[in-house]
Amino acid sequence: MNYRHAYHAGNFADCFKHALLVALLDSLSRKLAPYFVLDTHAGAGGYDLEAEEARRTDEATPGIRRLLQRPSPILGRYLGLVEQLGLYPGSPALIRAVLRGNDHLTCCELHPEDAANLRRRFHRDAHVEVHERSGWEALGALLPPRERRGLVFIDPPFEERDEFSMLTDGLRRGHARFSHGIFAGWYPVKKMAAVREFHGGLVSSGIPDIVSIELHLRETTNPERLNGCGLIVINPPYQFESQAQSIANAVLDGLGDNEIGAGATVIRLADE
Ligand SMILES: C[S@@+](CC[C@H](N)C(=O)[O-])C[C@H]1O[C@@H](n2cnc3c(N)ncnc32)[C@H](O)[C@@H]1O
């Protein structure tokens, strides 16, 4: 457990996944019926971008700080939440801000310090449960939810070699228990061979209705760098693909480096 999100909060990957996360939640909120959100790798919930950890890497400067300087209307909803929430929000804070009266969030976080932060943040909040447990295990234990509708957000640290296969396996197990749920799983783009193998595994899993949204900052010539990232979405809401394309384009334009090989794409991996 070396990964600490405090060093990476506010980077381009956060902006990309959080803007899409908010869009998915808003689509769930269009129907009156309550929904459930499982955040399997929740982190600390909120981060001080002026703290030592964030300053050491300074990943927020070419990330969220830049997006806030030149706010695109397409990102207005997401950036508005970031500004409104004060302390830079992680996924649990963003999700909590979108939940309505009868909706619920369960966060899983394995690092004791981050889990303790989450507990403090959501102390006495009847809408949120915090579990200091493995999110991979929670996919089996906590699904399907009572609400029978909702979103499972899977955002692993990718510090282990086999995390692509853990993500495929987690999506497969989660989908087997909650086949109508929306699943969103983040992954890094370092080298394309690993991404192609991951997509191939998902296609052969037989899970229907999968799209992948990818943001590339540059060509993947150096596999040691985070050259981009993607989000797998199973059971995407109506018109989500075009919305996701616009969001990914807006994040890329806002970051504005425009290196060779930069681009944003939405790929359909499996039909409905
Ligand atoms: C990328 S960060 C999460 C960031 C968060 N989702 C957000 O968007 O603000 C990944 C987190 O997963 C935690 N973690 C690592 N292995 C885990 C596991 N098996 N189950 C739950 N959490 C885990 C790490 O401690 C870290 O806080």
The ligand as an SDF file (V2000), in Angstrom:
LIG
                    3D

 27 29  0  0  0  0  0  0  0  0999 V2000
   -6.6040    6.3610   -7.0510 C   0  0  0  0  0  0  0  0  0  0  0  0
   -6.8580    6.3720   -5.3280 S   0  0  0  0  0  0  0  0  0  0  0  0
   -8.5690    6.7340   -5.1640 C   0  0  0  0  0  0  0  0  0  0  0  0
   -8.9520    8.1290   -5.4750 C   0  0  0  0  0  0  0  0  0  0  0  0
  -10.4280    8.4020   -5.3080 C   0  0  0  0  0  0  0  0  0  0  0  0
  -11.2490    7.3910   -5.9510 N   0  0  0  0  0  0  0  0  0  0  0  0
  -10.7880    9.7570   -5.8690 C   0  0  0  0  0  0  0  0  0  0  0  0
  -11.1950    9.8160   -7.0330 O   0  0  0  0  0  0  0  0  0  0  0  0
  -10.6810   10.7430   -5.1440 O   0  0  0  0  0  0  0  0  0  0  0  0
   -6.8330    4.6650   -4.9240 C   0  0  0  0  0  0  0  0  0  0  0  0
   -7.1110    4.3890   -3.4600 C   0  0  0  0  0  0  0  0  0  0  0  0
   -7.3060    2.9930   -3.2970 O   0  0  0  0  0  0  0  0  0  0  0  0
   -6.8160    2.6200   -2.0160 C   0  0  0  0  0  0  0  0  0  0  0  0
   -6.6770    1.1470   -2.0750 N   0  0  0  0  0  0  0  0  0  0  0  0
   -5.6340    0.3930   -2.5110 C   0  0  0  0  0  0  0  0  0  0  0  0
   -5.9890   -0.9120   -2.5400 N   0  0  0  0  0  0  0  0  0  0  0  0
   -7.2890   -0.9670   -2.1300 C   0  0  0  0  0  0  0  0  0  0  0  0
   -8.2360   -2.0210   -2.0040 C   0  0  0  0  0  0  0  0  0  0  0  0
   -7.9290   -3.2900   -2.3050 N   0  0  0  0  0  0  0  0  0  0  0  0
   -9.4800   -1.7160   -1.5620 N   0  0  0  0  0  0  0  0  0  0  0  0
   -9.8190   -0.4450   -1.2670 C   0  0  0  0  0  0  0  0  0  0  0  0
   -8.9730    0.6000   -1.3860 N   0  0  0  0  0  0  0  0  0  0  0  0
   -7.7230    0.3430   -1.8250 C   0  0  0  0  0  0  0  0  0  0  0  0
   -5.5640    3.4220   -1.8620 C   0  0  0  0  0  0  0  0  0  0  0  0
   -5.2210    3.5640   -0.4960 O   0  0  0  0  0  0  0  0  0  0  0  0
   -5.9890    4.7580   -2.4970 C   0  0  0  0  0  0  0  0  0  0  0  0
   -6.4950    5.6350   -1.5230 O   0  0  0  0  0  0  0  0  0  0  0  0
  1  2  1  0
  2  3  1  0
  2 10  1  0
  3  4  1  0
  4  5  1  0
  5  6  1  0
  5  7  1  0
  7  8  2  0
  7  9  1  0
 10 11  1  0
 11 12  1  0
 11 26  1  0
 12 13  1  0
 13 14  1  0
 13 24  1  0
 14 15  1  0
 14 23  1  0
 15 16  2  0
 16 17  1  0
 17 18  1  0
 17 23  2  0
 18 19  1  0
 18 20  2  0
 20 21  1  0
 21 22  2  0
 22 23  1  0
 24 25  1  0
 24 26  1  0
 26 27  1  0
M  CHG  2   2   1   9  -1
M  END
$$$$
